[in-house]
């Protein structure tokens, strides 16, 4: 009796498949489950009058909806939830039937639309398959257009700008003295003095790591301590360049707030390390930081003041210095030497230049 009322194994699977294909299930429990299944599907696929607006509100810049892989509930044969999809919803009821074509009555009797229960299930399956067509990149309606994707992996993945390449090509001909004695190199040095509003010394190098390491070598001493945040590029990404070029200088990492070193943390760390583990030698700040934040001139000045009180040379890693200046809306001088910075690693590569970095010495 149990097997007749509740089949198991292959027989049960056959009953379920028969029900899903529109044939009347034999087992009453399967019939009830079959009814609940179809009711749930129809409920989940009920039309949403605000569907078009939902796609536009939740889509990203490329037109991709945040719910990736979400069923397209528009009219079969269309993609996306725009105006055309919304019209498709209005033209069909909650079960996918066109207006005037009703559902099957009880016991398979024809309903007002004239279809039997089995015909309803077969047609419902076709409607369901059409309406479950996934649209991996819904199109936005109206004036919205697709925006090319942008690569945010790293700004040094991009090539040099066309203007920079044209300038390199323009100055590549002819002959000029080497080792910085050519008029072009001298002119760039004078331009830096103009930009920073004072006479500066400029040393050109090929990479940002070289700029930081050379600056630390000039500021430090073997066995000296340089204080930087735990996210600092010299700490995490330059693979011992500072230690190598300084003859064994040690980087002391300090906790930070979204990349910003705080005065209290610097004071406590200097007090803990001073004298016992090495000689405090330098302070290195990154602006803009590795976390995308920026130091305001007042923040730089407060940290530099602590550094100067403890005999530290203040260095700024400016791989993205131009971005920081633009974000702050201040002059380059205000956030560097006027705030107590002694040396700056000035980055050009991450702003569209080609192997163009410099160590700028203020003091």
C-alpha positions, 0 to 999 in steps of 0.5 A, a space after each residue: 500500500 505504501 509503494 502504491 501511494 508513495 512510489 520511490 526511486 525510478 518510479 517516483 522520478 518518472 511520476 515527477 517528470 510526467 507532471 512537469 511535462 504536463 501529464 497528470 501525476 499519478 501519486 496524490 502527494 506528487 500531484 500536490 507537490 506538482 501544484 505547489 511547484 507551478 504555483 511557486 514558479 508563477 508567483 516568482 515570475 509575476 509581472 513587476 510594473 516597475 521592472 524597467 526602472 529597476 534595471 536602470 536603478 541597479 545597473 552599473 556603468 556598463 549596463 550590467 544589473 547587480 543581480 547577475 544571472 537574474 531572469 529576464 521577465 520581459 516579453 519573450 524574445 526581448 532582452 532587458 527590462 526596458 520599455 519593450 519588456 514592460 509592455 510585454 508584462 502588461 500584455 500578459 497575465 501572471 501565468 504568461 497567458 495573453 489577454 482573454 486566454 484563461 487558465 484550465 479549470 479543475 479536473 482538466 476541464 476547459 476554462 474560458 480560454 478553451 484549454 484543458 489542464 494538460 494543454 495549460 501545463 504544456 503551454 505554461 512550460 513553453 512560456 516559462 522557458 521563454 521567460 527564463 531566457 537569461 540576459 547577461 547584460 540587460 540593455 538600458 532604455 532611453 538615452 543611457 548608453 553602454 560605457 566601456 569598462 575601465 581597468 582599476 588594477 593599477 595605474 601603471 598598467 596603462 601605457 604612456 599618453 599620446 602627448 608624452 610619446 609625441 614629446 619623446 619623439 620630438 626631442 629624440 633627434 639630434 645630439 645633446 650632452 649626457 648626464 643631465 648637462 643637456 638643455 632639456 634636462 636643465 629646463 625641467 629642473 628649473 620648471 620644478 623650482 618654479 612649481 615648488 616656489 623655491 630652488 630645489 635639487 632634482 635627481 631623475 631616476 627610472 622607477 619609483 622604487 629607485 627614487 624611494 631607495 635613493 632618498 632613504 639612502 641619502 637620509 639614513 644610515 646603516 642600522 637606522 630606523 625609518 618609520 612608515 605605515 604598515 601599508 607603505 610601499 617601501 614596506 610591502 612592495 619594494 622587496 628590500 630595496 630600502 634595506 639594500 641601498 641603505 646598507 641595512 636600514 630597518 623599516 618600522 611599520 606603524 598602524 594607520 587609519 585608512 592609510 593616514 599615520 596619526 600623531 599619537 601612533 608615531 610618538 608612541 612608536 618612536 618612544 618604544 623603538 628609540 635607542 634600543 633597536 636602532 637610531 631613529 633616522 627618517 619618517 616616510 609618508 605616502 601622499 596620496 596613500 596606498 589606500 587612496 586617501 590624502 594627507 592635508 597640509 596640516 596633517 603633514 605638518 603635525 607629523 613632520 613636527 614630531 619627526 623634526 623633534 626627534 631628529 628625523 628626515 621627513 620623506 614623502 613618497 609621491 608616486 601619485 603626488 599629482 593626484 593628491 595635489 589635485 584632490 586637495 586643491 592646494 599648491 605643491 609647495 603647501 603640502 611638501 616643504 612648507 609643511 616640513 617635508 625634506 625630500 619628495 619622490 615625485 612620480 610621473 609614470 603613474 600619471 601617463 609619463 614613461 619611466 619618469 620619476 625624480 627625487 626632489 630635495 628641498 633641504 
